[in-house]
């Protein structure tokens, strides 16, 4: 990790840069994939499975027998862990449901808003180097609570043409039975346009690499909604003298091991803490099975020293991290100063892994600085909100004249007439 001592604010843009693929090349490549899937449908998906996943598939959809068999391949202990996480995630997301409230804005004028589940949603679950079955809980559970009628799941197969059993077990556990062996940008294309096998959906959810993120961005231009621009994972840790260097190092590595394009940032007002974390990083890194991936991610990661914690927080808000850990015994005193972050973890025992798996909050979060203007996935992400109003005779009398005056001032005579006719009928 590169180290910077009290960098001037003029350097902050540079220090906040994430890993990039040459944008024109990325867009051109993903556009080509989308167009191919749009035109050739299943045929294109089989071709990409061979090209990218190195597998010759006989079927794109996971058979019911495969879903059932997966249950036998997952250990009792893991099943219990998934059940615990499922319970906590359900509790937290169910609490987000809104009660419909009818508001009388004027005597005889009633207005209300109702949440209705999006009918067709698609979930993208990364499989590649890490089968993220936890993401199924994060997306599938609120989709079920919201009442989405059709939920489909796309995830890449391995070289044997199989899906990790934990992914299939988790999907089946929460009631998702339409699972497809499709990964990458081609999965987003399939859910956008639909193929002979994969249904088109109205909104696409799920994290992924830069190709998946770009595909989701382009899908929006085709009228399909997406959850957010969620790319490679990132974490920013603010650590003071009361932090535990070993914990901090573990938190940084937990994100670095996601992928070579992940990024981790350490901010501190204490040079001794920084030194201890660096030592702990090297020690823990050497023991990781995914050492090579984490090492590559650390090359694009940074350590910044600032003289005060307030300055650390100021940089953090500028960076707008996906995950923010405040490794301090005084973390709660800093809460009101945080303005940009996807999800925040307070104190020395609130590891980011808790939010990834089992605390109850959602781990599908905005990256690349989008935490400045996007929220993480919640129950609201799976519903659309429709407003209703009902005017009685008294109601139209009470606000009718105001509507007439406003419509006339805007030169919209038909709008005025719609009110005038009703008012005259009541004389």
C-alpha positions in Angstrom: 0.0 0.0 0.0 1.3 3.4 -0.9 1.6 5.8 2.0 0.9 9.6 2.0 1.6 12.0 4.9 -1.0 14.8 5.3 -1.7 15.1 1.6 -3.0 18.5 0.4 -6.6 18.7 -0.6 -5.4 19.4 -4.2 -4.3 15.7 -4.3 -7.5 14.2 -3.0 -9.0 13.6 -6.4 -6.0 11.6 -7.4 -6.0 9.7 -4.1 -9.6 8.8 -4.6 -9.2 7.2 -8.0 -10.3 3.6 -8.3 -9.0 0.9 -10.6 -10.0 1.6 -14.2 -10.2 -0.3 -17.5 -9.8 1.9 -20.5 -13.3 3.2 -20.9 -13.7 3.1 -24.6 -12.5 -0.5 -24.8 -14.8 -1.4 -21.9 -17.9 0.2 -23.4 -17.2 -1.3 -26.9 -16.7 -4.8 -25.5 -19.8 -4.8 -23.4 -21.9 -3.2 -26.2 -20.8 -6.0 -28.5 -21.9 -8.6 -25.9 -25.3 -7.0 -25.4 -26.0 -6.8 -29.1 -24.9 -10.4 -29.6 -27.3 -11.6 -26.9 -30.1 -9.4 -28.1 -29.8 -10.8 -31.6 -28.7 -14.5 -31.0 -30.2 -15.1 -27.5 -29.5 -18.5 -26.1 -27.0 -19.3 -28.9 -24.9 -16.3 -27.7 -25.1 -17.4 -24.1 -23.8 -20.8 -24.9 -21.0 -19.3 -26.9 -19.9 -17.0 -24.1 -20.1 -19.9 -21.6 -17.5 -21.6 -23.7 -15.4 -18.5 -24.3 -15.4 -17.0 -20.8 -16.3 -19.9 -18.4 -14.5 -22.6 -20.4 -17.5 -24.9 -20.3 -19.8 -26.5 -22.9 -23.3 -26.4 -21.4 -26.2 -28.7 -22.4 -28.7 -26.5 -20.6 -28.8 -22.9 -19.2 -31.4 -23.5 -16.5 -30.6 -25.3 -13.3 -32.8 -28.4 -13.0 -35.0 -29.0 -10.0 -32.9 -32.1 -9.3 -29.7 -30.0 -9.1 -31.4 -27.7 -6.6 -32.5 -30.6 -4.4 -29.1 -32.3 -4.7 -27.3 -29.2 -3.5 -28.9 -29.5 -0.1 -27.0 -32.7 0.5 -23.7 -31.1 -0.4 -23.9 -28.3 2.1 -22.8 -29.0 5.7 -25.2 -28.9 8.6 -23.0 -26.1 10.2 -23.2 -23.9 7.1 -26.9 -24.5 6.7 -27.4 -23.3 10.3 -25.2 -20.2 9.7 -27.2 -19.3 6.6 -30.4 -19.8 8.5 -29.1 -17.4 11.3 -28.2 -14.8 8.7 -31.5 -15.2 6.9 -33.4 -14.6 10.1 -31.5 -11.3 10.9 -31.8 -10.1 7.3 -35.5 -10.8 7.3 -36.0 -8.9 10.6 -34.2 -5.8 9.4 -35.7 -5.6 6.0 -39.3 -6.4 7.2 -39.0 -3.4 9.5 -38.6 -1.2 6.5 -42.1 -1.9 5.2 -44.3 1.3 5.1 -47.8 1.4 6.5 -50.2 3.1 4.0 -51.3 6.5 5.5 -54.3 8.4 4.1 -53.7 12.1 4.5 -56.5 14.7 4.2 -54.6 17.6 2.7 -57.8 19.7 2.6 -61.3 18.9 3.8 -62.6 16.4 1.2 -59.2 15.8 -0.4 -57.6 12.5 0.5 -54.1 11.5 -0.6 -52.0 8.3 0.0 -49.2 6.3 -1.3 -48.9 2.5 -1.7 -45.9 0.3 -2.1 -46.2 -2.4 -4.7 -43.5 -5.0 -5.5 -41.8 -4.8 -8.9 -43.3 -7.7 -10.9 -40.2 -9.1 -12.5 -36.7 -8.7 -11.0 -33.4 -10.3 -11.9 -30.6 -11.1 -9.4 -27.0 -11.3 -10.5 -24.8 -13.4 -8.2 -21.0 -13.4 -8.8 -19.6 -16.8 -8.8 -16.1 -16.5 -10.3 -13.3 -16.7 -7.7 -15.8 -16.5 -4.8 -19.3 -17.9 -4.9 -21.3 -15.1 -3.2 -24.3 -17.1 -1.9 -24.7 -14.4 0.8 -25.7 -12.0 -1.9 -28.8 -14.2 -2.6 -29.9 -13.5 1.0 -29.3 -9.8 0.5 -31.3 -9.6 -2.7 -33.8 -12.5 -2.6 -35.1 -11.8 0.9 -36.2 -8.2 0.4 -37.6 -9.2 -3.1 -39.8 -11.8 -1.4 -40.9 -9.4 1.4 -41.7 -6.8 -1.3 -43.9 -9.3 -3.1 -42.1 -9.4 -6.4 -44.0 -12.0 -8.6 -41.1 -13.3 -10.6 -37.5 -13.6 -9.3 -34.8 -15.0 -11.5 -31.2 -15.6 -10.7 -28.2 -15.6 -13.0 -24.7 -16.8 -11.8 -21.7 -18.2 -13.7 -21.0 -21.9 -13.8 -17.7 -23.6 -13.0 -15.7 -25.5 -15.6 -17.8 -28.6 -14.9 -20.9 -26.7 -15.7 -22.1 -26.7 -12.1 -23.2 -24.0 -9.7 -21.7 -23.9 -6.2 -24.0 -26.0 -3.9 -24.2 -23.1 -1.4 -25.6 -20.8 -4.0 -28.3 -23.4 -5.0 -29.1 -24.3 -1.4 -29.5 -20.6 -0.5 -31.7 -19.8 -3.5 -33.9 -22.8 -2.8 -34.1 -21.9 0.9 -35.7 -18.5 0.2 -37.9 -19.8 -2.7 -36.0 -18.8 -5.8 -36.3 -21.7 -8.3 -35.5 -20.0 -11.6 -31.7 -20.2 -11.6 -29.6 -19.8 -14.8 -26.0 -20.7 -15.5 -25.1 -17.4 -17.0 -22.4 -14.9 -15.8 -20.8 -11.6 -16.7 -22.2 -8.9 -19.0 -24.0 -11.6 -21.0 -26.2 -12.3 -17.9 -27.2 -8.7 -17.7 -27.9 -8.7 -21.5 -30.1 -11.8 -21.1 -32.1 -10.3 -18.3 -32.5 -7.0 -20.3 -33.7 -8.5 -23.6 -34.8 -11.9 -22.6 -33.8 -15.1 -24.5 -35.6 -18.4 -25.3 -34.6 -19.6 -21.8 -33.9 -16.5 -19.6 -36.9 -14.2 -19.0 -36.5 -10.4 -19.4 -37.0 -8.5 -16.2 -38.0 -4.9 -15.1 -35.1 -4.3 -12.7 -31.7 -5.9 -12.3 -29.8 -6.2 -9.0 -26.4 -7.4 -7.9 -22.7 -6.6 -7.7 -20.1 -7.5 -10.2 -16.9 -6.5 -11.9 -16.5 -3.5 -14.3 -18.0 -5.5 -17.2 -21.1 -6.3 -15.2 -21.3 -2.7 -14.0 -21.0 -1.3 -17.5 -23.6 -3.7 -18.8 -26.0 -2.6 -16.1 -25.3 1.0 -17.0 -26.1 0.3 -20.7 -29.2 -1.7 -19.7 -30.6 1.4 -18.2 -30.6 3.0 -21.6 -32.9 0.2 -22.8 -35.5 0.9 -20.2 -34.5 -1.6 -17.6 -33.9 -0.2 -14.1 -30.9 -1.2 -12.0 -30.2 -1.1 -8.3 -27.1 1.1 -8.5 -23.6 1.2 -10.2 -22.0 -1.4 -7.9 -18.5 -2.4 -9.0 -15.5 -3.9 -7.3 -15.6 -3.9 -3.5 -13.9 -1.3 -1.3 -13.4 -0.4 2.3 -12.1 2.7 4.1 -10.9 2.4 7.7 -10.4 5.3 10.1 -8.2 4.2 12.9 -7.1 6.1 16.0 -4.9 5.2 19.0 -7.8 3.2 20.5 -8.0 0.8 17.5 -6.7 -2.7 17.3 -4.1 -2.9 14.6 -4.6 -6.6 14.0 -8.4 -6.1 13.6 -7.8 -3.2 11.2 -5.4 -5.3 9.0 -7.9 -8.1 8.9 -10.6 -5.7 7.8 -8.4 -4.3 5.0 -7.5 -7.8 3.8 -11.2 -8.9 3.9 -11.9 -6.5 1.1 -8.6 -6.9 -0.7 -9.2 -10.6 -1.2 -12.5 -9.9 -3.1 -10.6 -9.2 -6.4 -7.5 -7.7 -7.9 -9.5 -4.5 -8.7 -10.8 -4.1 -5.1 -9.4 -1.1 -3.1 -8.7 -0.5 0.6 -7.9 2.7 2.3 -6.5 3.3 5.8 -6.7 6.7 7.4 -5.2 7.5 10.7 -4.0 10.4 12.9 -1.5 8.2 14.6 1.8 7.1 12.8 2.4 4.4 15.4 -1.0 2.8 14.5 -0.1 2.9 10.8 3.2 1.1 11.5 1.5 -1.6 13.5 -1.2 -2.1 10.9 1.5 -2.5 8.2 3.2 -5.1 10.2 0.0 -7.0 10.9 -0.9 -6.7 7.2 2.2 -8.5 6.1 1.9 -11.2 8.7 -1.8 -11.9 7.9 -1.4 -11.6 4.1 1.2 -14.4 4.0 -1.4 -16.8 5.5 -4.2 -16.1 3.1 -5.2 -18.7 0.5 -6.1 -15.7 -1.8 -2.8 -14.0 -1.1 -2.1 -13.3 -4.8 -5.4 -11.6 -5.3 -5.1 -9.5 -2.1 -1.5 -8.5 -3.0 -2.6 -7.2 -6.3 -5.5 -5.2 -4.7 -3.1 -3.7 -2.2 -1.0 -2.3 -5.0 -3.9 0.0 -5.8 -4.6 0.8 -2.2 -3.4 3.6 0.1 -2.5 4.6 3.6 -3.1 8.3 4.5 -1.9 10.1 7.6 -3.7 13.2 8.7 -3.0 15.2 11.9 -6.6 15.0 13.1 -9.5 12.5 13.0 -11.7 15.4 11.7 -9.4 15.6 8.7 -9.7 11.8 8.2 -13.5 12.1 8.3 -13.3 14.9 5.8 -11.3 12.8 3.4 -13.6 9.8 3.9 -16.7 11.9 3.0 -14.8 13.1 -0.1 -13.9 9.5 -1.1 -17.4 8.2 -0.3 -16.6 4.6 0.5 -18.8 1.6 0.0 -17.8 0.4 3.5 -16.6 2.7 6.2 -15.2 1.3 9.4 -14.5 3.6 12.3 -12.0 1.6 14.4 -12.2 3.6 17.6 -13.6 3.3 21.1 -15.1 6.8 20.4 -16.7 5.9 17.1 -20.3 7.0 18.1 -19.1 10.5 18.6 -18.3 10.7 14.9 -21.6 9.4 13.5 -23.1 12.8 12.8 -20.0 13.9 10.8 -20.4 11.1 8.3 -22.2 12.3 5.2 -21.1 9.9 2.4 -20.8 6.1 2.9 -22.7 3.0 1.8 -22.6 1.3 5.2 -20.8 2.2 8.4 -19.3 -0.1 11.0 -18.8 1.5 14.4 -16.2 0.4 17.0 -13.5 -2.2 17.2 -15.8 -5.2 17.1 -18.0 -4.2 14.2 -16.1 -5.9 11.4 -17.3 -5.3 7.8 -17.7 -9.1 7.5 -20.7 -8.8 9.9 -22.6 -6.7 7.4 -21.5 -8.9 4.5 -23.2 -11.9 6.1 -25.3 -11.9 9.2 -25.9 -8.6 11.1 -29.0 -7.9 9.1 -28.0 -4.9 7.0 -27.7 -5.2 3.2 -24.3 -5.7 1.6 -25.2 -4.6 -1.9 -23.8 -1.1 -1.7 -22.7 1.8 -4.0 -19.0 1.9 -4.9 -16.8 4.2 -7.0 -17.9 7.2 -5.0 -21.6 6.7 -5.8 -22.3 6.7 -2.0 -22.5 10.5 -2.5 -25.8 10.1 -4.2 -27.0 6.4 -4.0 -28.2 4.3 -1.1 -27.5 0.6 -0.6 -30.2 -1.9 -1.4 -33.2 -2.0 0.9 -36.8 -3.1 0.8 -37.6 0.2 -1.1 -35.4 -1.0 -3.9 -37.9 -3.8 -4.8 -41.0 -1.7 -4.8 -42.5 1.1 -6.7 -44.6 3.6 -4.9 -48.0 4.6 -6.5 -49.8 7.7 -5.2 -53.6 7.8 -4.9 -56.1 10.7 -4.4 -59.8 10.9 -3.9 -61.8 14.2 -4.0 -65.3 14.4 -2.7 -67.8 17.1 -3.8 -66.6 19.2 -0.9 -63.0 18.6 -1.9 -63.3 19.8 -5.5 -65.2 22.9 -4.2 -62.4 23.6 -1.7 -59.5 23.5 -4.1 -61.2 23.9 -7.5 -60.9 27.6 -7.8 -57.1 27.5 -7.1 -56.7 24.8 -9.8 -58.6 26.9 -12.3 -56.4 30.0 -11.6 -53.2 28.0 -11.9 -54.2 26.2 -15.0 -55.3 29.4 -16.7 -52.0 31.1 -15.7 -50.1 28.3 -17.5 -52.3 28.6 -20.6 -53.8 25.1 -20.2 -57.5 25.7 -20.8 -58.4 22.0 -20.9 -57.0 21.5 -17.4 -59.1 24.4 -16.2 -62.2 23.1 -18.0 -61.9 19.7 -16.2 -62.4 21.5 -12.9 -64.9 24.2 -14.1 -67.4 21.5 -15.5 -67.4 19.7 -12.1 -67.9 22.9 -10.1 -70.8 24.0 -12.4 -72.4 20.6 -11.9 -72.5 21.2 -8.2 -74.3 24.5 -8.3 
